[in-house]
Amino acid sequence: MKTIYLVGASVAVLATAPGLAQNQNVSMSGITVEYSGEVSGDGSFSGATVEVSGSFTGDLEVSGAAVEASVEVGEDLQASGGAVELSGSVARNAEISGGAVDMNLQIGGRAEISGGAVDVSSDSVFAGDVEISAGALDFNGHAQSRLEIAFGAMDFDGRADQAVDFRGNSNEGWFRRRDRSELDISGVLEAGGDVCAHEVRFLSGAEVNGPLTVHADDEPTYYDGFDASNITFVNRDGERCRD
């Protein structure tokens, strides 16, 4: 299998000829990197600004200050940057990190996601286990397997098929500030689980169909008509959420 390397201040391949795509890896780096095409192999793209679209039968790695990728990945995805915007599908595992992450992905394997602000769209589907760490998280996707989230503030408007583990960040540091994490739930927790935050609210649309333990500094608030029969409240008395 051959590998094509393109290095320069600005690199753009807007259309890939059929012959170029056969049995070759593609690696590109530069200040501005743009690529669109089909690759029978791996892709690696890095730069200040990276825009990638197309399909890769192997792994894909993208990194940059600003990353935008609309791709189909046959194996694993690794994406990192200051601002990361992703759409498409990943057949196996995904590792995603950024200052701001906006994703609309279908992931067949394990997913690890971290960022200052993370937005997971309603079309995102996770077949494997998911671990997310975010300062601010808006989760609208569908987690079919284990979902574990650490957050500063989270809006959960998605669906989790298995028991969840949501825990607020302690925000402890030099000034030892107490945890002020907030969790708003308006989605479906099919199997319940365990959540921990300074404040927990169940908003319109929320469903809890399995046993859920809520650790918080005060009792959760519920919208009118919410069925709280599956909720067990534990006052954590100002203690931090477990690691």
PyMOL commands that set and color helices and strands:
alter all, ss='L'
color gray80, all
select helices_A, chain A and resi 18-21
alter helices_A, ss='H'
color red, helices_A
select strands_A, chain A and resi 2-7+10-13+24-39+43-56+60-73+77-90+94-107+111-120+125-126+130-139+142-143+147-156+159-160+164-168+182-185+188-189+193-196+199-202+207-208+212-216+221-222+231-235
alter strands_A, ss='S'
color yellow, strands_A
deselect
rebuild
show_as cartoon
